[in-house]
Amino acid sequence: MKNISILGSTGSIGVSTLQVVEQFPERFRVIALAAGKNATLLVQQIKRFKPLVVAVMDAQVAAAVSQALGKEDAKTEILHGPAGYERVASHPEVHLVVSAMVGAAGLLPTLAAVCSGKHLALANKETLVVAGEIVMDLAARNGIRILPVDSEHSAIFQALQGNQRKSLRRILLTASGGPFFLRSTEELARVTPDAALRHPNWSMGQKITVDSSTLMNKGLEAIEAHWLFGVPVEQIHVHIHPESIVHSMVEYVDGSVIAQMGIPDMKIPIAYALAYPERLPVQGPPLDLFQLKSLSFYPPDGERFPCLPLAYKACQLGSTVPAVLNAANEIAVQAFLDHRIGFLDIPRIIAAVMEEHVPAERLSLDAILAADAWAREKTATELENA
């Protein structure tokens, strides 16, 4: 029996993780859950999985959860705030932490998990984007295994198995392209939040769905792959693949390309991370190769989708620049969702904030947190002047 903790249990990855747990109750036990403000869904999860402890964003949400639980479920300890999230991430009975909180908010709980000796199933790419050097160093020193949950990084991880790293030529990181990859710049200027949230293949949260449509998500994934696999970002090449069947590929020096394929269902990479090195018979339709009409690939257009080259630039500059990129993107995407700015304003604002940033001379957690706070304040100023 593997005891797990889920950071971000009410998000799309958290919900899918619990669906996998539900299929294999003899394999996994939920010890702790962390959520944000969705008290209604969290209460349902508590009643179903009976965790020992849960944590939410603030005292008001904690009170709402406590009030909604009956006497039988009142045995679950209800915590809130950063201290609560840290407790969920470092609970002594937990073997594996699924890190699935959205955005930079997942950094400190994930670090708490690593420092307490927990293996990670990582779905929070922002943790490695903003603090990849620190997280990977801590994981190595503490003997922590980081298993990727994102479908693309899981695919790369699988394609690397059994091969010598020195034989790697490049990583081919696939992207669906979102709903707009063939749109002109003039058409992109008229994109609405509702249109951006209609992803053709995947069901995801609002922020990551918008990131997919701007290709920022693929830029963040390139930075994550750089840290996860120790590959220079210049060896990570994005391929637009609208069918979302090939989840990523690895090319070797002899010209061989190994791809991992499957239907677009996050339960597959989640189950692989939870049970590694075993594979679980996850419920769902198999990939029917006879039904595939084609598998198509296109190069990304950095002029129409400048978020992607901005992410590569941030990774190449290093230091605190990726933290600034991520923070500015989080604020700009929310402003777009709130109808305060246009679709093409997102990369323009991010670029302006990055241009103003002076990278830290010495990288540290304090420097990263300071850069994150500065970027959020600076982006808010840019929005006021937009």
Sine and cosine of phi, psi and omega as CSV:
sin_phi,cos_phi,sin_psi,cos_psi,sin_omega,cos_omega
0.00,0.00,0.82,-0.57,0.02,-1.00
-0.97,-0.23,0.84,-0.54,0.02,-1.00
-1.00,0.05,0.78,-0.62,-0.07,-1.00
-0.82,-0.57,0.42,-0.91,0.12,-0.99
-0.83,-0.55,0.63,-0.77,-0.03,-1.00
-0.85,-0.52,0.90,-0.44,0.12,-0.99
-1.00,-0.02,0.94,-0.35,-0.07,-1.00
0.99,-0.13,0.72,0.69,-0.14,-0.99
-0.95,0.33,-0.37,0.93,-0.04,-1.00
-1.00,-0.10,-0.03,1.00,0.09,-1.00
-0.99,0.14,0.02,-1.00,-0.10,-1.00
-0.90,0.44,-0.65,0.76,0.02,-1.00
-0.93,0.36,-0.67,0.74,0.02,-1.00
-0.88,0.48,-0.69,0.72,0.01,-1.00
-0.89,0.45,-0.69,0.72,0.02,-1.00
-0.90,0.43,-0.60,0.80,0.04,-1.00
-0.88,0.47,-0.68,0.73,0.01,-1.00
-0.93,0.38,-0.49,0.87,0.09,-1.00
-0.92,0.40,-0.61,0.79,0.07,-1.00
-0.91,0.40,-0.71,0.71,0.03,-1.00
-0.84,0.54,-0.65,0.76,-0.01,-1.00
-0.90,0.43,-0.53,0.85,0.03,-1.00
-0.96,0.28,-0.41,0.91,-0.08,-1.00
-0.76,-0.65,0.89,0.45,-0.07,-1.00
-0.91,0.42,-0.35,0.94,0.03,-1.00
-0.98,0.17,-0.20,0.98,-0.06,-1.00
-0.98,-0.20,-0.53,0.85,-0.17,-0.99
-0.73,-0.68,0.59,-0.81,0.10,-1.00
-0.79,-0.61,0.74,-0.67,0.01,-1.00
-1.00,0.07,0.90,-0.44,0.00,-1.00
-1.00,-0.08,-0.61,0.79,-0.11,-0.99
-0.51,-0.86,0.54,-0.84,0.03,-1.00
-0.73,-0.68,0.59,-0.81,0.11,-0.99
-0.77,-0.63,0.70,-0.72,0.00,-1.00
-0.66,-0.75,0.00,-1.00,0.02,-1.00
-0.98,-0.19,-1.00,-0.08,-0.07,-1.00
-0.89,-0.45,-0.06,1.00,-0.08,-1.00
-0.99,0.15,0.97,0.23,-0.06,-1.00
-0.90,0.43,-0.61,0.79,-0.06,-1.00
-0.87,0.49,-0.76,0.64,-0.01,-1.00
-0.93,0.37,-0.63,0.78,-0.01,-1.00
-0.89,0.46,-0.64,0.77,0.04,-1.00
-0.87,0.49,-0.68,0.73,0.05,-1.00
-0.87,0.49,-0.65,0.76,0.00,-1.00
-0.92,0.40,-0.63,0.78,0.03,-1.00
-0.89,0.45,-0.71,0.71,-0.02,-1.00
-0.91,0.42,-0.55,0.84,-0.03,-1.00
-0.99,0.17,-0.69,0.73,-0.17,-0.98
-0.96,-0.30,-0.21,0.98,0.10,-1.00
0.76,0.65,0.85,0.53,0.04,-1.00
-0.93,0.36,0.36,-0.93,0.03,-1.00
-0.97,0.26,-0.53,0.85,-0.06,-1.00
-0.52,-0.85,0.56,-0.83,0.13,-0.99
-0.72,-0.70,0.38,-0.92,0.05,-1.00
-0.69,-0.72,0.60,-0.80,0.02,-1.00
-0.77,-0.64,0.01,-1.00,-0.16,-0.99
-0.92,0.39,-0.71,0.71,-0.10,-1.00
-0.55,-0.84,0.06,-1.00,-0.08,-1.00
-0.91,0.42,-0.54,0.84,-0.01,-1.00
-0.91,0.42,-0.69,0.72,0.03,-1.00
-0.92,0.38,-0.63,0.77,0.03,-1.00
-0.86,0.50,-0.65,0.76,0.01,-1.00
-0.91,0.41,-0.64,0.77,0.00,-1.00
-0.91,0.42,-0.64,0.77,0.03,-1.00
-0.92,0.40,-0.71,0.70,-0.01,-1.00
-0.87,0.49,-0.65,0.76,-0.03,-1.00
-0.93,0.38,-0.54,0.84,-0.06,-1.00
-0.99,0.15,-0.25,0.97,-0.03,-1.00
-1.00,0.06,0.63,-0.77,0.07,-1.00
-0.99,0.17,0.00,-1.00,-0.04,-1.00
-0.88,0.47,-0.63,0.78,-0.04,-1.00
-0.90,0.43,-0.58,0.82,-0.04,-1.00
-1.00,-0.01,-0.07,1.00,-0.03,-1.00
-0.94,0.34,-0.11,0.99,0.05,-1.00
-0.93,0.36,-0.35,0.94,0.03,-1.00
-0.95,0.31,0.78,-0.62,0.02,-1.00
-0.98,0.21,0.76,-0.65,-0.04,-1.00
-0.95,-0.30,0.88,-0.47,0.01,-1.00
-0.87,-0.50,0.18,-0.98,0.04,-1.00
-0.52,-0.85,0.32,-0.95,0.07,-1.00
0.98,0.21,-0.06,-1.00,-0.04,-1.00
-0.82,0.57,-0.64,0.77,0.00,-1.00
-0.90,0.43,-0.59,0.80,0.04,-1.00
-0.92,0.38,-0.68,0.73,0.03,-1.00
-0.89,0.46,-0.64,0.77,0.01,-1.00
-0.90,0.43,-0.61,0.79,0.02,-1.00
-0.90,0.43,-0.67,0.74,0.03,-1.00
-0.88,0.47,-0.64,0.77,-0.05,-1.00
-0.96,0.29,-0.39,0.92,-0.13,-0.99
-0.85,-0.52,0.30,0.95,-0.04,-1.00
-0.83,0.56,0.73,-0.69,-0.12,-0.99
-0.89,0.46,-0.38,0.92,-0.02,-1.00
-1.00,0.03,-0.07,1.00,-0.09,-1.00
-1.00,0.08,0.69,-0.72,0.08,-1.00
-0.99,-0.13,-0.60,0.80,-0.10,-1.00
-0.68,-0.73,0.74,-0.67,0.05,-1.00
-0.96,-0.30,0.82,-0.57,0.12,-0.99
-1.00,-0.03,0.94,-0.34,-0.05,-1.00
-1.00,-0.07,0.98,-0.21,-0.11,-0.99
-0.73,-0.68,0.32,0.95,0.08,-1.00
-0.93,0.37,0.49,-0.87,-0.07,-1.00
-1.00,0.06,0.74,-0.67,0.15,-0.99
0.98,0.21,-0.22,-0.98,-0.05,-1.00
-0.91,0.42,-0.25,0.97,0.04,-1.00
-0.87,0.50,-0.36,0.93,-0.01,-1.00
-0.99,0.13,-0.12,0.99,-0.10,-1.00
-0.90,0.44,-0.82,0.57,-0.10,-0.99
-0.91,0.41,-0.69,0.73,0.08,-1.00
-0.88,0.48,-0.60,0.80,0.02,-1.00
-0.92,0.39,-0.65,0.76,0.08,-1.00
-0.89,0.46,-0.61,0.79,0.04,-1.00
-0.88,0.47,-0.63,0.78,0.03,-1.00
-0.90,0.44,-0.72,0.70,-0.02,-1.00
-0.89,0.45,-0.71,0.71,-0.03,-1.00
-0.91,0.41,-0.42,0.91,0.00,-1.00
-1.00,-0.05,0.13,0.99,0.10,-0.99
0.99,0.11,0.38,0.93,-0.01,-1.00
-1.00,-0.05,0.69,-0.72,0.15,-0.99
-0.94,0.34,0.45,-0.89,-0.11,-0.99
-0.88,-0.47,0.69,-0.72,0.31,-0.95
-0.96,-0.28,0.97,-0.25,-0.25,-0.97
-0.99,-0.14,0.89,-0.45,0.12,-0.99
-0.90,-0.43,-0.16,0.99,-0.01,-1.00
-1.00,-0.01,1.00,0.03,-0.08,-1.00
-0.89,0.45,-0.46,0.89,-0.05,-1.00
-0.89,0.47,-0.45,0.89,0.04,-1.00
-0.85,0.53,-0.71,0.71,0.01,-1.00
-0.99,0.17,-0.46,0.89,0.04,-1.00
-0.89,0.45,-0.74,0.67,-0.11,-0.99
-1.00,0.05,-0.43,0.90,-0.11,-0.99
-0.58,-0.81,0.62,0.78,-0.08,-1.00
-0.85,0.52,-0.68,0.73,-0.03,-1.00
-0.88,0.47,-0.70,0.72,-0.03,-1.00
-0.93,0.36,-0.71,0.70,-0.05,-1.00
-0.90,0.43,-0.72,0.69,-0.04,-1.00
-0.92,0.39,-0.58,0.81,0.04,-1.00
-0.91,0.41,-0.71,0.70,0.03,-1.00
-0.88,0.47,-0.67,0.74,0.00,-1.00
-0.89,0.46,-0.68,0.74,0.01,-1.00
-0.90,0.43,-0.67,0.74,-0.04,-1.00
-0.94,0.34,-0.49,0.87,-0.01,-1.00
-0.99,-0.12,0.07,1.00,0.01,-1.00
0.92,0.40,0.55,0.83,-0.06,-1.00
-1.00,-0.04,0.73,-0.69,0.09,-1.00
-1.00,-0.05,0.81,-0.59,0.05,-1.00
-0.96,-0.29,0.92,-0.39,-0.01,-1.00
-0.97,-0.24,0.83,-0.56,-0.04,-1.00
-0.96,0.28,0.63,-0.78,0.03,-1.00
-0.97,-0.26,-0.56,0.83,0.07,-1.00
-0.77,0.64,0.65,-0.76,-0.08,-1.00
-0.87,0.50,-0.59,0.81,-0.03,-1.00
-0.93,0.36,-0.70,0.71,-0.04,-1.00
-0.96,0.27,-0.52,0.85,0.13,-0.99
-0.89,0.45,-0.64,0.76,0.02,-1.00
-0.89,0.45,-0.70,0.71,0.02,-1.00
-0.89,0.46,-0.72,0.70,0.01,-1.00
-0.83,0.56,-0.69,0.72,-0.01,-1.00
-0.93,0.36,-0.62,0.78,-0.03,-1.00
-0.95,0.31,-0.29,0.96,0.03,-1.00
-1.00,0.04,-0.26,0.97,-0.07,-1.00
-0.89,0.46,0.74,-0.68,0.08,-1.00
0.98,0.19,0.14,0.99,-0.01,-1.00
-0.85,-0.53,0.49,-0.87,0.02,-1.00
-0.98,0.21,0.74,-0.67,-0.04,-1.00
-0.88,0.47,-0.51,0.86,-0.01,-1.00
-0.93,0.37,-0.27,0.96,0.00,-1.00
-1.00,0.04,-0.05,1.00,-0.03,-1.00
-0.96,0.29,0.77,-0.64,0.09,-1.00
-0.99,-0.11,-0.76,0.65,0.01,-1.00
-0.27,-0.96,0.34,-0.94,0.10,-1.00
-0.98,-0.18,0.75,-0.66,0.04,-1.00
-0.96,-0.27,0.99,-0.16,-0.10,-0.99
-1.00,0.00,0.90,-0.43,-0.06,-1.00
-1.00,0.05,0.48,-0.88,0.02,-1.00
-0.65,-0.76,0.65,-0.76,0.03,-1.00
-0.92,0.40,-0.45,0.90,-0.09,-1.00
1.00,0.03,-0.14,0.99,-0.02,-1.00
0.91,0.41,-0.25,-0.97,-0.07,-1.00
-0.99,0.11,-0.07,1.00,-0.20,-0.98
-0.83,-0.55,0.21,0.98,-0.20,-0.98
-0.91,0.41,-0.29,0.96,0.05,-1.00
-0.97,-0.23,0.05,1.00,-0.03,-1.00
-0.97,0.23,0.51,-0.86,0.07,-1.00
-0.98,0.20,0.24,-0.97,0.04,-1.00
-0.86,0.51,-0.63,0.77,0.01,-1.00
-0.89,0.46,-0.64,0.77,0.03,-1.00
-0.94,0.34,-0.62,0.79,0.02,-1.00
-0.89,0.46,-0.54,0.84,0.00,-1.00
-0.90,0.44,-0.36,0.93,-0.04,-1.00
-0.98,-0.22,0.09,1.00,-0.03,-1.00
-0.90,0.43,0.71,-0.71,0.03,-1.00
-0.98,-0.21,0.33,-0.94,0.08,-1.00
-0.84,0.54,-0.65,0.76,0.00,-1.00
-0.87,0.50,-0.66,0.75,0.01,-1.00
-0.93,0.38,-0.64,0.77,-0.02,-1.00
-0.91,0.41,-0.44,0.90,-0.03,-1.00
-1.00,0.08,-0.02,1.00,0.02,-1.00
-0.99,-0.11,0.97,0.22,0.01,-1.00
-0.95,0.30,0.67,-0.74,-0.09,-1.00
-0.96,0.29,-0.38,0.93,-0.14,-0.99
-0.82,-0.57,-0.57,0.82,-0.18,-0.98
-0.90,-0.44,0.53,-0.85,0.12,-0.99
-0.97,-0.24,0.94,-0.34,-0.11,-0.99
-0.69,-0.73,0.11,-0.99,0.08,-1.00
-0.93,0.36,0.22,-0.98,-0.10,-0.99
-0.88,0.47,-0.71,0.70,-0.09,-1.00
-0.90,0.44,-0.76,0.65,-0.03,-1.00
-0.92,0.38,-0.49,0.87,0.03,-1.00
-0.93,0.37,-0.69,0.73,0.07,-1.00
-0.90,0.43,-0.67,0.75,0.05,-1.00
-0.85,0.52,-0.60,0.80,0.04,-1.00
-0.90,0.43,-0.62,0.78,-0.04,-1.00
-0.96,0.28,-0.44,0.90,0.05,-1.00
-1.00,-0.02,-0.16,0.99,-0.14,-0.99
0.95,0.32,0.11,0.99,0.12,-0.99
-0.89,0.46,-0.59,0.81,0.01,-1.00
-0.84,0.54,-0.63,0.78,-0.01,-1.00
-0.95,0.31,-0.56,0.83,0.08,-1.00
-0.90,0.43,-0.68,0.73,0.05,-1.00
-0.90,0.44,-0.61,0.79,0.02,-1.00
-0.93,0.38,-0.54,0.84,0.06,-1.00
-0.90,0.43,-0.67,0.74,0.04,-1.00
-0.91,0.42,-0.68,0.73,0.02,-1.00
-0.87,0.50,-0.70,0.72,0.00,-1.00
-0.90,0.44,-0.60,0.80,0.05,-1.00
-0.82,0.57,-0.69,0.73,-0.03,-1.00
-0.99,0.15,-0.66,0.75,-0.04,-1.00
-0.88,0.47,-0.66,0.76,-0.17,-0.99
-0.93,-0.37,0.03,1.00,0.05,-1.00
0.89,0.46,0.62,0.79,-0.04,-1.00
-0.92,-0.39,0.75,-0.67,0.09,-1.00
-0.82,0.57,0.63,-0.78,-0.08,-1.00
-0.89,0.46,-0.40,0.91,0.03,-1.00
-0.92,0.40,-0.33,0.94,0.03,-1.00
-1.00,-0.08,0.17,0.99,0.02,-1.00
-0.93,-0.36,0.92,-0.38,-0.11,-0.99
-0.91,-0.41,0.81,-0.58,-0.02,-1.00
-0.99,0.10,0.73,-0.69,0.07,-1.00
-0.83,-0.55,0.85,-0.53,0.08,-1.00
-0.96,0.27,0.81,-0.58,-0.07,-1.00
-0.69,-0.72,1.00,0.03,-0.17,-0.99
-0.86,0.51,-0.46,0.89,-0.07,-1.00
-0.96,0.28,-0.34,0.94,-0.01,-1.00
0.81,0.58,0.64,0.76,0.05,-1.00
-0.98,-0.19,-0.70,0.71,0.12,-0.99
-1.00,0.08,0.92,-0.40,-0.14,-0.99
-1.00,0.08,-0.31,0.95,0.23,-0.97
0.18,-0.98,0.20,-0.98,-0.08,-1.00
-0.65,-0.76,0.35,-0.94,0.10,-0.99
-0.80,-0.60,0.77,-0.63,0.02,-1.00
-0.96,-0.27,0.71,-0.70,-0.02,-1.00
-0.96,-0.29,0.22,-0.98,-0.14,-0.99
-0.90,0.43,-0.35,0.94,0.02,-1.00
-1.00,0.06,0.07,1.00,0.00,-1.00
1.00,-0.06,-0.12,0.99,0.04,-1.00
-0.93,0.36,0.65,-0.76,0.08,-1.00
-0.85,-0.53,0.86,-0.52,0.03,-1.00
-0.96,-0.29,0.82,-0.57,-0.04,-1.00
-0.89,-0.45,0.51,-0.86,0.16,-0.99
-0.94,-0.35,0.79,-0.62,-0.09,-1.00
-0.84,-0.55,0.37,-0.93,0.06,-1.00
0.15,-0.99,0.22,-0.98,0.07,-1.00
-0.91,0.41,0.44,-0.90,0.01,-1.00
-0.97,0.25,1.00,0.10,-0.02,-1.00
-0.64,-0.77,0.91,-0.42,-0.09,-1.00
-0.92,0.40,-0.29,0.96,0.01,-1.00
-0.90,0.43,-0.42,0.91,-0.02,-1.00
-0.93,0.36,-0.82,0.57,0.04,-1.00
-0.92,0.39,-0.49,0.87,0.06,-1.00
-0.90,0.45,-0.74,0.67,-0.01,-1.00
-0.89,0.46,-0.61,0.79,0.01,-1.00
-0.90,0.43,-0.66,0.75,0.02,-1.00
-0.93,0.37,-0.63,0.77,-0.02,-1.00
-0.92,0.38,-0.62,0.78,-0.14,-0.99
-0.97,-0.25,-0.04,1.00,-0.09,-1.00
-0.70,0.71,0.71,-0.70,0.16,0.99
-1.00,-0.02,0.16,0.99,0.03,-1.00
-0.99,0.16,0.29,-0.96,0.14,-0.99
-0.89,-0.46,0.67,-0.74,-0.05,-1.00
-0.97,-0.25,0.56,-0.83,0.04,-1.00
-0.98,0.22,0.97,0.25,-0.05,-1.00
-0.92,0.40,0.70,-0.71,0.03,-1.00
-0.93,0.37,0.66,-0.75,0.02,-1.00
0.49,-0.87,0.28,-0.96,-0.02,-1.00
-0.94,0.34,0.63,-0.78,0.06,-1.00
-0.97,0.25,0.29,-0.96,0.09,-1.00
-0.96,0.26,0.85,-0.52,0.00,-1.00
-0.98,-0.18,0.99,-0.17,-0.06,-1.00
-0.90,0.44,-0.46,0.89,-0.01,-1.00
-0.94,0.33,-0.38,0.93,-0.01,-1.00
-1.00,0.08,-0.19,0.98,-0.02,-1.00
-0.97,0.24,0.85,-0.53,0.03,-1.00
-0.98,0.19,-0.59,0.81,0.00,-1.00
-0.24,-0.97,0.33,-0.94,0.18,-0.98
-0.85,-0.52,0.92,-0.39,-0.12,-0.99
-0.92,-0.40,0.49,-0.87,-0.03,-1.00
-0.67,-0.74,0.66,-0.75,-0.02,-1.00
-0.70,-0.72,0.51,-0.86,0.11,-0.99
-0.97,0.25,0.56,-0.83,0.05,-1.00
-0.96,0.28,0.49,-0.87,0.01,-1.00
-0.97,-0.26,0.98,-0.22,-0.05,-1.00
-0.94,0.33,-0.32,0.95,0.03,-1.00
-0.97,0.23,-0.67,0.74,0.03,-1.00
-0.98,0.20,-0.46,0.89,-0.03,-1.00
-0.81,-0.59,0.96,0.29,-0.12,-0.99
-0.94,0.35,-0.18,0.98,0.05,-1.00
-0.88,0.47,-0.55,0.83,-0.02,-1.00
-0.91,0.41,-0.80,0.60,0.05,-1.00
-0.90,0.43,-0.47,0.88,0.07,-1.00
-0.89,0.46,-0.65,0.76,0.01,-1.00
-0.92,0.40,-0.67,0.74,0.04,-1.00
-0.89,0.46,-0.65,0.76,0.03,-1.00
-0.89,0.46,-0.68,0.73,0.01,-1.00
-0.88,0.48,-0.67,0.74,0.00,-1.00
-0.91,0.41,-0.65,0.76,0.00,-1.00
-0.92,0.38,-0.60,0.80,0.03,-1.00
-0.96,0.29,-0.57,0.83,0.07,-1.00
0.92,0.38,-0.48,-0.88,-0.06,-1.00
0.81,0.59,-0.78,-0.62,-0.05,-1.00
-1.00,-0.07,0.04,1.00,-0.05,-1.00
-0.89,0.45,-0.68,0.73,0.05,-1.00
-0.87,0.50,-0.56,0.83,0.05,-1.00
-0.90,0.43,-0.62,0.78,0.03,-1.00
-0.92,0.38,-0.71,0.71,0.07,-1.00
-0.81,0.59,-0.76,0.65,-0.07,-1.00
-0.90,0.43,-0.71,0.70,-0.03,-1.00
-0.90,0.43,-0.70,0.71,0.01,-1.00
-0.88,0.47,-0.63,0.78,0.02,-1.00
-0.91,0.42,-0.69,0.72,0.00,-1.00
-0.85,0.53,-0.71,0.71,-0.03,-1.00
-0.94,0.34,-0.67,0.74,-0.02,-1.00
-0.91,0.40,-0.65,0.76,0.02,-1.00
-0.89,0.46,-0.66,0.75,0.03,-1.00
-0.90,0.44,-0.62,0.79,0.04,-1.00
-0.90,0.44,-0.62,0.78,0.07,-1.00
-0.90,0.44,-0.71,0.71,0.02,-1.00
-0.89,0.47,-0.50,0.87,0.02,-1.00
-1.00,0.07,0.13,0.99,0.02,-1.00
0.90,0.44,0.48,0.88,0.01,-1.00
-1.00,-0.02,-0.46,0.89,0.01,-1.00
-0.69,-0.73,0.22,-0.97,0.03,-1.00
-1.00,0.02,0.15,-0.99,-0.04,-1.00
-0.86,0.51,-0.69,0.72,-0.03,-1.00
-0.98,0.22,-0.18,0.98,0.08,-1.00
-0.96,0.29,-0.39,0.92,-0.04,-1.00
-0.85,0.52,-0.84,0.54,0.01,-1.00
-0.92,0.40,-0.53,0.85,0.01,-1.00
-0.88,0.47,-0.69,0.72,-0.01,-1.00
-0.93,0.36,-0.67,0.74,0.03,-1.00
-0.86,0.51,-0.71,0.70,-0.01,-1.00
-0.88,0.47,-0.65,0.76,0.00,-1.00
-0.90,0.44,-0.65,0.76,0.00,-1.00
-0.94,0.35,-0.68,0.73,0.04,-1.00
-0.87,0.49,-0.63,0.78,-0.02,-1.00
-0.89,0.46,-0.53,0.85,-0.05,-1.00
-0.99,0.11,-0.24,0.97,-0.12,-0.99
-0.98,0.18,0.68,-0.73,0.13,-0.99
-0.97,-0.24,0.93,-0.36,-0.05,-1.00
-0.87,0.49,0.52,-0.85,0.03,-1.00
-0.91,0.40,0.64,-0.77,0.03,-1.00
-0.94,0.34,-0.56,0.83,0.00,-1.00
-0.78,-0.63,0.85,-0.52,-0.06,-1.00
-0.97,0.24,0.76,-0.65,0.07,-1.00
-0.46,-0.89,0.22,-0.98,0.03,-1.00
-0.89,0.46,-0.66,0.75,0.03,-1.00
-0.87,0.49,-0.66,0.75,0.01,-1.00
-0.91,0.42,-0.63,0.78,0.02,-1.00
-0.91,0.42,-0.72,0.69,0.00,-1.00
-0.90,0.43,-0.61,0.79,0.04,-1.00
-0.92,0.40,-0.66,0.75,0.02,-1.00
-0.91,0.42,-0.63,0.77,0.04,-1.00
-0.87,0.49,-0.73,0.68,-0.01,-1.00
-0.91,0.42,-0.69,0.73,0.02,-1.00
-0.87,0.50,-0.71,0.70,-0.05,-1.00
-0.90,0.44,-0.61,0.79,0.02,-1.00
-0.91,0.42,-0.67,0.75,0.02,-1.00
-0.92,0.38,-0.69,0.72,0.00,-1.00
-0.90,0.43,-0.64,0.76,0.02,-1.00
-0.91,0.42,-0.62,0.78,0.05,-1.00
-0.88,0.48,-0.62,0.79,0.06,-1.00
-0.91,0.41,-0.69,0.72,0.05,-1.00
-0.86,0.51,-0.63,0.78,0.02,-1.00
-0.91,0.42,-0.62,0.79,0.04,-1.00
-0.90,0.44,-0.51,0.86,-0.03,-1.00
-1.00,-0.07,-0.02,1.00,-0.07,-1.00
-0.94,0.35,0.00,0.00,0.00,0.00
